[in-house]
């Protein structure tokens, strides 16, 4: 699985600017290529373990946290709306 929009500079993940980072990153994740990858990750997560790797030292403010939350939201949406893509 290729990295999903990896490489955000540490200054962009500054806890003081976390909400702004999350909003921008979620916008990036709406791109068609990212969406396809996220859908694949959500399918994999539904049947097994998905490991998200990150290089940031901050365990609460990093790209993987946003990806995890996005994947979990997608899984809940699928569970509430079976048959939707």
C-alpha positions as CSV (number, residue, x, y, z in Angstrom):
1,X,0.0,0.0,0.0
2,X,1.6,3.3,-1.0
3,X,1.9,6.2,1.5
4,X,-1.2,8.3,1.7
5,X,-0.3,11.9,1.3
6,X,2.7,11.5,3.6
7,X,5.2,14.1,4.4
8,X,3.4,16.9,6.2
9,X,6.1,19.1,7.8
10,X,6.1,19.0,11.7
11,X,5.2,22.7,11.8
12,X,1.9,21.9,10.2
13,X,1.1,19.4,13.0
14,X,1.7,21.9,15.7
15,X,-0.9,21.2,18.5
16,X,-1.8,24.9,18.6
17,X,-2.8,24.6,14.9
18,X,-4.2,21.1,15.1
19,X,-7.8,21.9,14.0
20,X,-6.5,23.8,11.0
21,X,-4.2,20.9,10.1
22,X,-7.1,18.4,10.4
23,X,-9.3,20.5,8.2
24,X,-6.7,20.9,5.5
25,X,-5.7,17.2,5.6
26,X,-9.3,16.0,5.4
27,X,-9.6,18.2,2.3
28,X,-6.6,16.5,0.8
29,X,-8.1,13.1,1.6
30,X,-11.2,14.0,-0.5
31,X,-9.1,13.8,-3.7
32,X,-10.1,10.8,-5.9
33,X,-6.8,8.9,-5.5
34,X,-6.9,9.4,-1.7
35,X,-10.5,8.4,-1.6
36,X,-9.8,5.1,-3.4
37,X,-7.0,4.3,-1.0
38,X,-9.1,5.2,2.0
39,X,-11.9,3.0,0.8
40,X,-9.4,0.1,0.5
41,X,-8.1,0.8,4.0
42,X,-11.6,0.8,5.4
43,X,-12.4,-2.5,3.8
44,X,-9.2,-4.0,5.1
45,X,-9.9,-2.6,8.6
46,X,-13.3,-4.2,8.6
47,X,-11.8,-7.6,8.3
48,X,-8.5,-7.3,10.0
49,X,-5.8,-5.1,11.4
50,X,-4.5,-2.0,9.6
51,X,-1.2,-0.5,10.8
52,X,-0.7,3.2,10.3
53,X,2.9,4.3,10.5
54,X,4.0,7.8,11.2
55,X,7.3,9.6,12.0
56,X,6.0,12.3,14.2
57,X,7.0,12.3,17.9
58,X,3.6,13.5,19.0
59,X,1.3,10.5,19.3
60,X,-1.8,12.7,19.5
61,X,-1.1,15.2,16.7
62,X,0.0,13.4,13.5
63,X,-1.3,12.3,10.1
64,X,-2.1,8.8,11.3
65,X,-4.6,10.1,13.9
66,X,-6.5,11.9,11.1
67,X,-6.4,8.8,8.9
68,X,-7.6,6.5,11.8
69,X,-10.5,8.8,12.5
70,X,-11.4,9.1,8.8
71,X,-11.3,5.3,8.4
72,X,-13.4,4.7,11.5
73,X,-15.9,7.3,10.4
74,X,-16.1,5.5,7.0
75,X,-16.6,2.2,8.7
76,X,-19.5,3.6,10.9
77,X,-21.1,5.2,7.8
78,X,-20.9,1.8,6.0
79,X,-22.4,0.0,9.0
80,X,-25.3,2.5,9.1
81,X,-25.8,2.5,5.4
82,X,-25.2,-1.0,4.0
83,X,-24.9,-1.1,0.2
84,X,-23.4,2.4,-0.1
85,X,-19.9,2.7,-1.5
